[in-house]
Amino acid sequence: MSRAKKNKEAGGAFKKLLEQKGFNQYKLEQATGLDKSLISRIANGYTASPKPATLEKIADALSIDLGELTRIFAQSTVQSQYSATNFQDQESVSEIPRSNNSDFVGREDAIADLDELVNKGAKVILIQAEGGIGKTTLAAKWFELQGLEYLELRVGSTPQNLNSIEDWVRLKLTNDFKVNPEQNFITMLEQLKTQLKTRKIGVLIDNIEPALINGAFVEPDNSHYVELLTVLAHQSVQSVTLITSRELLHEPDVIKLKSFQSYHLQELKDDAWEDYFASRNIIIDTDALYEMNRVYGGNALAMSLLSPEILRESQGNLKVYWQDNRDDILRHPTLEKLVQRQFNKLQRDNPQAYKLLCRLGCYRYQYIPVIHEKGVICLLWDEPNERKKPRFLRDLKDRALVKFSKQGYYLYEFIREEAIERLKLTNHWEKSHTEAGKFLSTLISENCQTIIPKITCTKVNDTQEQTYLNIENAETAVKQELTKHETLALEVVYHTMEFYGSGCFEELRKEPRLLDNAFFQAVRNMIFEYVDCYSDLGIVLYKLALTTHRLGIIDEREGKLIESNKEFEYCQRGFKVSQDFFQTALLIATRVKEDKLMINILLSLACCYYFRGISLHELGIVLHQIIKNNESKEAFEESQVNLEKALKIFTNLSFEKQMKEVKQAISSLKISEQSCSTFIARFLI
């Protein structure tokens, strides 16, 4: 069985184009904002006809004509090939036409995976995933694509009202196979097997989890389910049975069957959500789409439920809808009930795993996206048996309520929201944050202070060359994201604030019980040192940039164009790095909700913009005097941009004196612009 054929020519041509333009897939992802999986599929030839909007973003990033990019894919002959079910060992597969249904998106790989499992001999496949992910839809669509009718077994909604397996078999023999059923259940199953040997048909056992407790069938229906699945999995039958479940099956007599397979259905990726929303004429915003997909874990039901709300409440504008509703992600009653039912069943079946799931809500999974297994196990402080602790984590994995990767574990945000609400109703809130904070604190290295960047370089005799080296070294040291240790320290502060109910870092520092706490004081000092370090680096860099700028003006006046061009270039780079350092400091202060720190950083950043604006004003005048009018105009325009940024910050801070000074500088700039424009006009006349 083969998956969708690659268009090697298109993929190869696209990769070659990226290489010619100095891009790799990661760099293209950063430049376009497109999902990395989408870029990977294009580069590997799995996407035959990328959408025009996608191609436009790529063309802009690569600075090429859109037509050049479009031609690469114009002759694409990619065709998705799927095989029909191989019901008998020697029967060849045949192509089944695929449905073009906008309600069914993003499941090409899942369809192909089911095809492959069946071709390898699977007769019974358990499709397992969390609620709302699209298991039933996938199963029904697979049967449709195979051209198969299927018998459906409705299990029931609770363990107390399960449908009788014996009655179901009797009904199907009578109505669907026109066979007079025997009285004995085992004999009836033999009759069913006989019919399935001669008739190609599907069987759908939908939402089997009400019949399960921790992966085992509930009594007294245990033996009936096992006997039925044993018949359906027999090698001689031509049927294929698909079971949908939120839980994995652990019945030994079923698991041991060679033709039984479990298949975990992945969440829908953001490009599938984009296709679905676009088919409903929803205005796509890439950032909002990506965040929604991440928050809801690619849940298909969430996607379909939110679509009419987006159209009704926000006139189809995805960005507007998400801005208005991102703080209430379980506002839709159906989604809320979906999540609550999963929690409620877990609470009935496995109270200790339920407690663990609720406690896992204390982690944020935002700045530290995954938590190591030790950070999960530490939340089971009241479980005396150490050997059992990993089992409760496994129980959550088996229900797809906790996600995992090689790096660790995490909750989707809409699962975490319910976990938080339930955790707050217990007396475990403070203890959960205590254990989480203690675990994260163990990951902070004793020598983590060495990660603070320092501007160092080999000294040279020429002072200006030394400045250039300082700026280059700062460019290497600066970063847009916090280091691992900085993030850990801030998360420890977060858990401590939650424990003490503090609204900000300043309140937390005044907590009497922490005044003599050596560890907290070390974390406190660490955060202040981080902020001071990045702020100081920002100040140093913009002072270096200003000095370099003044030298550039002097050299420009004296006609030393090579020297001035280099000085202006390094000035621009210095200011850019300066702003990056300020932004890093501001990020730390914002994360701990420390107003005083934020005000001081914003004040320094505003001053940086202000003096940059003043220096560009001066440059504009000099360029006008030496009759470089276009360059003069550009300098004036850039000056105004910087001054307006400074004014905005001072206004938000309500610094009246500074606001007045910046407004005067803007007025002076406008006078200079008008004077220069008037002079040029007169000169041309």
N, C-alpha and C positions, 0 to 999 in steps of 0.2 A: 504494500500500500504506500503510495507516495503522497507527500504533502504538496502544497502549492509550489509549482515550479518556479525556480528563480529566473529572473531576467538578468543573466550575468552581464550582458552587454550594457544595459542601462546602469546597473549597479557599479560596474567597473568604470564606466565613463564618468559617473558622478564622483567616485573616489578620486579619480585622476584629476578632476576639476578642483576638488578640495585641496589636493596636494599642490597643484599649480598656484593656488591662491594662498598658500601657507596656512591652511586650516586643517584641523582634525575634527572628528565628530564632537568631541567635548567642547572645543572652541566654538564650533558652529552652534551647539546647544546654548552656550552662554550668549552668543551674539544675537540669536534669533528668539530665544525663549521657548523654542519648540521642545516637545518631550523627547528625551534621549532615545526612547524606544522607537519613536516615529523616525528619527534621523537614522537609527540603525537599520530599520526595515528598508528605507530608501537606499542606503548605501549598500545593502546586501541584496538588493533586487527583488525584495518581497512586495514592494508597493509599486504597482504598475503605473498608476496615474495619480500622482500627488495632487492635492487640491490647489487651485490657483492661489489661494491666500497663503498656503504653505510655500509654494514656489516663489511668490513675491517676497516673503520674508527672507528666504535663502538668497535670492538674487540681490536684495538690498545689502545683506551682510557680506556677500562676496564682491559687491560693487561690479556686477555684470548686468548685461541686458537680459530682461526676462525671457526674450525669445531664445537666447542661447541656451538657457536652462531648460526651457520647454521642449526644445528639439531633442534633447537627450531621451525624453520619455515618449516622444511622439510616435515612434515606431514600436512601442512596447507590445509584446505579444504574450505577456504573462497571463496564464489561464489557471484558475484554481481547479485542481483535479482531485476529486474525492471518489472513493470506491464504495460500491454497494457492499452489503454484508456478505461475507463468505460463509454461507450457512453449512456447506459441506466441505470436507477437507479438499476435494479435488475441483470444486467449482471455482471458476475464474471470476474476478471482480468486474463490475461494470460501472460506468459513470452514471451518476444521478444528478440531474440539473439542480442547481442551487436556487433557493427562493430569494427573491429580491424584496425583502420585507424590512422597512425602516424600524420596526419594533424589535427586530432581532439583529443586534450589532455586536461586533467584537468577539464572536465565538468561532471564528474559522479554525483556530488551533484546537479548540475543545472538540469540535466536530471531527477533525482529523485524528485527534487522540482516541476518541471512541471508535472510529473506524479501525485504527491500528490495533486496539485491544481486541476487537471482535475478530479481525483477521488473524490474530495470534491464538484464537481459540476461546476467548472469553464468552461465556453464555449468560452470566449474571454479573452486572457491574453496579457497584454502589457509588453513586455520585454524591460526594460529601462536601459540604461547605456551610457557612453560617446562613442564617435566615435572610431571604430577600436577594440572594446573590444571583438567582436565575437557574436553579437546578431543574425545576419542573419544566420551565420554558425550553431549556436545552434538550431535555429528554424528549419532549413532544416534537420539537423541531427535528431531532435526529430521526425519529420514526417517520416523520413526514418526508424527509429527504431520501430515506430508503424506500419510500413508497409502501410502507407497512401499516396495516391496521394493527391496533394494539388493544389488549385487554387491560383494564385499569382496576387495581385493587385500592380502594379507599380504606386506609388503616383505621381512622378514627381520630378524635382530637385529644383524648386523654386516656390514661391507662384504664379508667373505669368504663369507658364506652367504646372499646375496641370492637371492630366488626369481626364476626366469626369467619375464620379461614375455611372451616368446613362448609358453611353456608355459601361462601363465595365460590368455591370449587364446584359445588353442586349446581349453583346458578349458571356458571359459565358452561358446564357440560350440557345443561339443558337448553339454554338459549343460544349459545354461540356455536356449539359443536353438534347440537341436535342428538345428543346421546342420553339415554336413560341412566341416570347415576345409580350406582350401588349404594347400599346403606353404610358400609364400612368406609371410614375416611381413607385408609391406606389403599383400599381397592379403588376408590374414586381417583386418587392420585395416579394410580396405574392407568386408569382410563384417560386421564388428562395427558400423561406422558405419551400414550399411543397416538392421540390426536396431534400432539406437538411434533411427533416424528414425521408426520406427512404434510404438515401445514406450516408455511413460513408466516410467522406472526410475532408481534411484539407483546411484551408484558410490562406494564408500568406499575410499580408499587411506590406510591407517592407519599412522601413525608412519613417515613416509617418510625421516626424517633418517639412518638407516643407509645409505641410497643416496646421501647427499650428503656432499661435503667442501667446506666453506666456500661452501655455496649452489649448488654445481655437482654434477651427477650423476657418480658414479664410472664409470670405464671398466671393462669394455667395454660396460656397459649404458646408457651415455649416450644413444645414438641411439634405443634402444628406448623409453626413458621419454619422450623428447621426442616421438617419433612417436605414442605412445599418447595423451599429453595433447593433442596437436594434434587428434586425432580426437575426443576427449571434449569439446574446446572448440569444435568446429565449430558454427556457427549453426544447421545443419539438424537436429541431434540433439535429442531431447526429454529426454535424460537430464540430471541434475545430478550433478556429481562433487564430493565433499568430500574434501580432503586434510588430514590432521593432521600437524603437524610442530613440532618445537622450534626449527627453523631456518627462516629465510626462504629462498625460492628465488630464485636469481639467473641462471638459464639464460636467455640472451637470446631464444632461439627460443620459449620459453614465455612469458616476461614480455611480449613484444610482442603476444601474442594479445589481442584486444579483449575476449573473453569470459572472460579469466582475471583473478581478483581475489585479493588477499591480505587477510585479516581477522585482526587481533590480538585475541585473547580476553583480556579483563580478568580480574583475580582476583575471587573471590567477596567481597562486602562482609560486614560483621559481622552485618547483619540476616539475611542468608541463612544464615550459621552459626548464628544464634540459632534460626531456623526449623528447621534440621536437628537441632540438639541437642534442642530442645523436642519434636520428633516422636519422640525416643528417650527421653523422660522424664528428661532431664538437668536438674538444678536450675541455672538460669542465674544467673550473677553478671556484671553488666554490665562491671565493670572487668576481670575475668579474661577475659571473652569478647573485649573490644576488644583487649587486649594479645596474646592468642593469635592472633587474626586478623592483627594487625600483624606479629608475629614470623614466622608461617608464610606471610605474603603472600597470605592468602585462598586457600591451596592446597586444592583440593577433596579430593585424596587424603589429605592430612593430617587434614582434618575427619572423613573417614569412618574412618580408621585409629585416631584418638584416641578416638572415641566409645565403642567397647567397652571400652577401657582405663579411661575415666572411670567407666563403669558398674561395671566389675569391681573396680578398685582403690580407688575413692573413693565407692562407693555412689551414683554419679550426681551427686556434688557437684562442680560445675565449679571453684569457688573452691578447695576443698581439693586437688583434683587439680593445679591450676596452681601452688599454693604448694609442693607436693611435687616438682614436675617441671620448673619453669621454668628451672632451671639445666642441664638436660640435654635440649635440645629435639630432638636427633637420636637419642634413645634407642630409638625404634622402628626395628628393622632394615630394614623396607621403605622408610621415609623416608630412612634413611642410604644405602641402596643407590641410591635414586632420585637423590639429589644426587651421589653418587660417580660414577655413570655419566655424568652430564652433564659433570662435571669431566674424567673420563677421556677422553671423546670429544673434548672441546676440546683436551686435552693432545696427543692424536694428530694432530688436524687443524690446529691453530694454536698452536704452542708459545708464541709471544710474547703472544698474547691470553690464553692460559692463565696466564702469569706475571703479567700485569696483573690478572687476576681474583683470583689469590691475594694479590697485594700490596694490592688494595683492601680486604682484610680488616683492614688496620691502622687504618682509620677506624672510628669507633663508630656513626655515623649516629643517635645518640641525642640529643645536645644540639645538634649541628649536623646536621640531618636530611638535607641534600643537600650534595654537594661540587661546586664549580664545575669545569668541564672542565679548567681549568689544574691543579687539584688532583689530577685523575686522570692527566693527561698527564705530570706531573712524576714519576710512579712508573715511567715507561718510560725511566729514566736510561741504560740500556744499549742503547737502540735508536739507532743513529747517524743514521738517515734521519728527519729531522723530519717530512717529508711523510707518512710511513707511520704515525706515532703515532696520529693521529685515526682511522685505518682500523682499528686494533686495538680501539679503543673501540667503533667501529661494529660490529665483529664480535661483541662481547659483547652489544650492543643487538639485533643480528639473531637472537641465540639467547635473548633475554629473560633473560639471566643478570645483567645490570645494568639497573636501572630508572632512569627519567629523567623529569624534568619541565622546565618552563621555567627553574626555578631551578638545576637541576644533576642530579647522579647519586647513586644510593644502592644498597645491597644489602639484600635482605631478610635478617633475622637468621639464618634457617636456612641460607641460602647463605653468609653471612659466617662462620658457625661452621666450615663445611668449608674456607673460604678461609683462616681463621686456622690451622687444624690443618696445612694443606699449606704455608703460609708458614713456619711454625715448623720444618718439615723442611728448609728451604733455608737458605742463608747470606744471605738478603735481609731478615731480620726487622729488624735494627738500621737498615739503610739505608732501608727503607720508612718507618719511623717518623721517621727524620731528614728525609727529603724531605717527608713530610706535615707535620711540625712547622714546617719552613722555609716551606712554602706558607702555612699558617695564620698564621704570624707576619707575613707580608707584608700581611695584611688588618687588622692592628692599627694603628690610626691613631696618628700621633705625638702628637696632642693629645687622646688618649682619656681623659685624666684629667678632662677637663671634664664627663664624663658622671656623675660622682659627685654625687648629689643634695645640695642644700644647702637648709636651712630659711631662707628669706629672705622678707620681705614689707615692705610700706610701713609705716613706724613710725607709731604713734598715741600720743596722750598718755596714754590710759588703760591702765594696766599689764595689767589683766585682759583687756581687749579685744585687747591685743597678744598675750597667751597664746592667745586664741581663734584669732587670725590665724595664729599659728605652727602650731597643730594642724591648721588647715585646709590650710595650705601643705604640711605633712608628708603629709597624706592624698593630695595631688596628686602628691607626689614618690615615695611608696612604691610598690613594685611587687612582684608575686609571682614574677616570672621575672627571670632575669639579663639584662643588656643584651648586645648582640651582642659588644661588646669584652670584657666580662667572660667570656663563654662562650669566645671565641677564646683568651684568655689561659689559661683552665683547660684547654682542649684541647691547647695547646702544652705545658703542664706534663705532661699525660697522656702525650703522645708522648715527651717527654723522660724520664719515669719508665720507660716501656717500653724505651727505648733503653739506659738505664743499669741496668735491672733493679731499680729502687728500689721499695720497698713503700709509701712515703709521701713527702710533701713534705719532711718533716724529714730523712729519709735523703738525699733528692736535694740538699738545700741543703749537705750535708756532702761531696758528691762533689768530690774534689780538682780534677778537670778543669773544674769549673764555677765555681770560686772567683774566677777572673779573667775570666769570660765576661761581658762588659758587657750583652749582650742578656738573658741569663738573670737577671742581677741586676736588670735593669729589670722583668722579668716578676715576679720575687720581690717587689720593692718594691710593684708594682702590686697583687698579691694581698693583701699585708699591709695596704696602704692601703684596699682595698675592705673587708676585714674590720673594720678599725678604724673606718672611716667608718660602716658600718651598725651596728656595736655601739654607737658613741658616740651615733648618732641614736636608737637604742633607749633608751639610758640617759636622754638629754635628754627624750625624750617621756614616759617614765614618771614622771620627776621633775615635769614640767609637769602631768601628770595628777594626781599626788598633791597638789600644791599647790592645784590647782583643786578637788579633792575636799574638802580641808580647808575651803576657803572655802564650799563647798556645805553642809557640816555646820553651819558658823557661821550661815549665812543660814537654814538650816532651823530652827535653834533660835530664831532671832529672828522666825520667821514670814514671812520674805521668800521666798515660794514661787516666784515667777517667776524671781528671781535664782538660787535654789538648783537649780531644775529645769534651767536652762541650764548651770549649773556641773557638775551631775552628768552631763548629756549630753556635754559636752566632755571630761569626765574619762573617760567610757567610750570615746569616740572616740580620745582620746590613748593609752589603754592598748592599744587594738586596733592602732593604728599602730605603737606601740612593739614589740609582739610581731611584727608583720610585718617590721620592720627586723631584729630578732634572727633571725628565721627566714631572711632573706636572707643574713645573715652566716654562719649555721650551714650553709646550703646550699653556700656557697663552701668553708668549712672541710671539710665532708664530702667534697666532690668531690676535694679534694687529699689526703684522708686524713691531715689534720693534727690529731692528738689534742690537743695543747696549745691550739690555737686553739678547737677544739670545746669543750673543758672551760671555757675562759674565757667563751665565749658562753653556754653552758648555765648557768653560774654566775650571770651577769647576768640571764638569763631567769628563773631560779628565784627570784632576789631580787625581780624584778618581780612574780611571782605572790605571793610571800610578803607584800610590803608592800601589795599590792592586797588580799589577804585580811585583813590587819590593819585597813586603812582601812574595809573593808566591815563588819568586826566592830564597829568604833566607830560606823559609821552605823546598824547594826542596833539598838544600844543607844539611840542618840539617838531614832530613830524610835519605839522602844518607849516612851520617856519622854514623848513627845508624843502617845501613844496612836494611832500609825499601825501597828497590829499586823500587818496583811497585808504592808505594805511592809517592816516589820522582819524578818519571817520570810523574805522574798525576799532581803534583804541578808545574813542569816545563811547562807542556803543558797548564795548566790554566794560568800560568804567561804570556806565549806568547800571548794567546788570549786577555788578558786584555791590554797588552802593544800595541798590534796591534790596538785595539779599540782606545786607547789614540792617537796613531800615526795618525790614520785616521781623528780624530777630529782636531788635531793640523794642519794637512796638509790642510784640508778644510778651516781652519781659517788663513792659511799662517803664522803661528807662527814659524819662522825659528829656533829660539833658543830652543824652546821646542821640535821641531821635532828632532833636533840634539841630545838632551838629551835622548829622547825615543829610537832613533836608536842605541845609545851607550848602553842603557840598554838591547836592544834586542840582540846586538852583545855579550855583557857580558853573557847573558843568554845562548846563543848558545855555548859559550866557556865552561860554567859550565856543560851543557848537554853533550857535547862531552867528557869533562874530566871524568865525572862520568861514561859514557858509556865505555870509554877506560879502566877505573879502573875495572869495572865489568867484562869486557872481559878478562883482564889479570888474575883477581882473579879466574875466571872459568877455565882458562887454567892451 
